Amino acid sequence: MDTQFLLVLIIGLLTVNLLFVGVYIVLVLKEVRNSIAKLNEILETANQLTRSLAAPVITAAGTLEAFIRGMKAVRTLKARRVSEKGGQENV
């Protein structure tokens, strides 16, 4: 066999091999892109879920805090009324 023919054959095989590797890399990158898109959807859903759960918790905490402040205000008003009368009242 002629060395030039072997050289052309090897270059041709390497070219075909690089072509297959290039196509495979493109397919893998496409799959990675799809996976990242799905992961983004999952994270968006988790974000919406945490927001929807946080809103009632914040509202409940605010309601409880308002109730506690109201009770403190009532106790303060009762204490002032007792001190103004100068007597004892059941608290």
C-alpha positions as a LaTeX table, in Angstrom:
\begin{tabular}{lrrr}
\hline
Residue & $x$ (\AA) & $y$ (\AA) & $z$ (\AA) \\
\hline
Met1 & 0.00 & 0.00 & 0.00 \\
Asp2 & 1.06 & 3.44 & $-0.75$ \\
Thr3 & 1.73 & 5.74 & 2.25 \\
Gln4 & $-0.29$ & 8.49 & 0.65 \\
Phe5 & $-3.29$ & 6.18 & 0.42 \\
Leu6 & $-2.91$ & 5.18 & 4.10 \\
Leu7 & $-2.65$ & 8.82 & 5.08 \\
Val8 & $-5.83$ & 9.70 & 3.15 \\
Leu9 & $-7.62$ & 6.69 & 4.67 \\
Ile10 & $-6.61$ & 7.67 & 8.22 \\
Ile11 & $-7.61$ & 11.30 & 7.65 \\
Gly12 & $-10.96$ & 10.15 & 6.25 \\
Leu13 & $-11.59$ & 7.87 & 9.27 \\
Leu14 & $-10.65$ & 10.64 & 11.68 \\
Thr15 & $-12.98$ & 13.03 & 9.87 \\
Val16 & $-15.88$ & 10.57 & 10.10 \\
Asn17 & $-15.07$ & 9.95 & 13.77 \\
Leu18 & $-15.01$ & 13.70 & 14.53 \\
Leu19 & $-18.30$ & 14.09 & 12.68 \\
Phe20 & $-19.96$ & 11.45 & 14.89 \\
Val21 & $-18.46$ & 12.99 & 18.02 \\
Gly22 & $-19.73$ & 16.42 & 16.98 \\
Val23 & $-23.26$ & 15.12 & 16.39 \\
Tyr24 & $-23.19$ & 13.32 & 19.74 \\
Ile25 & $-22.07$ & 16.49 & 21.53 \\
Val26 & $-24.91$ & 18.45 & 19.92 \\
Leu27 & $-27.43$ & 15.81 & 21.08 \\
Val28 & $-26.02$ & 15.81 & 24.61 \\
Leu29 & $-26.16$ & 19.61 & 24.80 \\
Lys30 & $-29.75$ & 19.54 & 23.57 \\
Glu31 & $-30.63$ & 17.05 & 26.32 \\
Val32 & $-28.88$ & 19.23 & 28.92 \\
Arg33 & $-30.88$ & 22.22 & 27.71 \\
Asn34 & $-34.14$ & 20.27 & 28.11 \\
Ser35 & $-33.11$ & 19.12 & 31.59 \\
Ile36 & $-32.31$ & 22.66 & 32.66 \\
Ala37 & $-35.68$ & 23.84 & 31.35 \\
Lys38 & $-37.46$ & 21.14 & 33.37 \\
Leu39 & $-35.43$ & 22.02 & 36.45 \\
Asn40 & $-36.39$ & 25.66 & 35.99 \\
Glu41 & $-40.08$ & 24.69 & 35.87 \\
Ile42 & $-39.68$ & 22.64 & 39.06 \\
Leu43 & $-37.99$ & 25.54 & 40.84 \\
Glu44 & $-40.70$ & 27.96 & 39.66 \\
Thr45 & $-43.39$ & 25.62 & 40.97 \\
Ala46 & $-41.57$ & 25.32 & 44.30 \\
Asn47 & $-41.30$ & 29.10 & 44.48 \\
Gln48 & $-45.02$ & 29.53 & 43.85 \\
Leu49 & $-45.80$ & 26.86 & 46.45 \\
Thr50 & $-43.69$ & 28.53 & 49.12 \\
Arg51 & $-45.27$ & 31.90 & 48.32 \\
Ser52 & $-48.77$ & 30.46 & 48.56 \\
Leu53 & $-47.92$ & 28.82 & 51.88 \\
Ala54 & $-46.16$ & 31.87 & 53.28 \\
Ala55 & $-49.07$ & 34.26 & 52.72 \\
Pro56 & $-51.51$ & 32.50 & 55.09 \\
Val57 & $-48.78$ & 32.03 & 57.70 \\
Ile58 & $-47.93$ & 35.72 & 57.59 \\
Thr59 & $-51.61$ & 36.61 & 57.81 \\
Ala60 & $-52.14$ & 34.25 & 60.75 \\
Ala61 & $-49.08$ & 35.65 & 62.52 \\
Gly62 & $-50.32$ & 39.20 & 61.95 \\
Thr63 & $-53.76$ & 38.31 & 63.24 \\
Leu64 & $-52.30$ & 36.67 & 66.34 \\
Glu65 & $-50.06$ & 39.66 & 66.97 \\
Ala66 & $-53.01$ & 42.05 & 66.62 \\
Phe67 & $-55.03$ & 39.93 & 69.05 \\
Ile68 & $-52.18$ & 39.95 & 71.59 \\
Arg69 & $-51.75$ & 43.73 & 71.27 \\
Gly70 & $-55.49$ & 44.16 & 71.70 \\
Met71 & $-55.43$ & 42.10 & 74.87 \\
Lys72 & $-52.52$ & 44.17 & 76.20 \\
Ala73 & $-54.45$ & 47.36 & 75.40 \\
Val74 & $-57.51$ & 46.07 & 77.27 \\
Arg75 & $-55.37$ & 45.16 & 80.29 \\
Thr76 & $-53.76$ & 48.62 & 80.20 \\
Leu77 & $-57.16$ & 50.32 & 80.06 \\
Lys78 & $-58.42$ & 48.20 & 82.96 \\
Ala79 & $-55.33$ & 49.04 & 85.00 \\
Arg80 & $-55.81$ & 52.77 & 84.35 \\
Arg81 & $-59.48$ & 52.57 & 85.28 \\
Val82 & $-58.61$ & 50.83 & 88.52 \\
Ser83 & $-55.92$ & 53.35 & 89.34 \\
Glu84 & $-58.30$ & 56.26 & 88.59 \\
Lys85 & $-61.00$ & 54.85 & 90.87 \\
Gly86 & $-58.46$ & 54.14 & 93.58 \\
Gly87 & $-60.08$ & 50.86 & 94.40 \\
Gln88 & $-59.66$ & 47.22 & 93.63 \\
Glu89 & $-61.40$ & 45.61 & 90.66 \\
Asn90 & $-61.22$ & 42.01 & 89.55 \\
Val91 & $-58.89$ & 41.84 & 86.62 \\
\hline
\end{tabular}
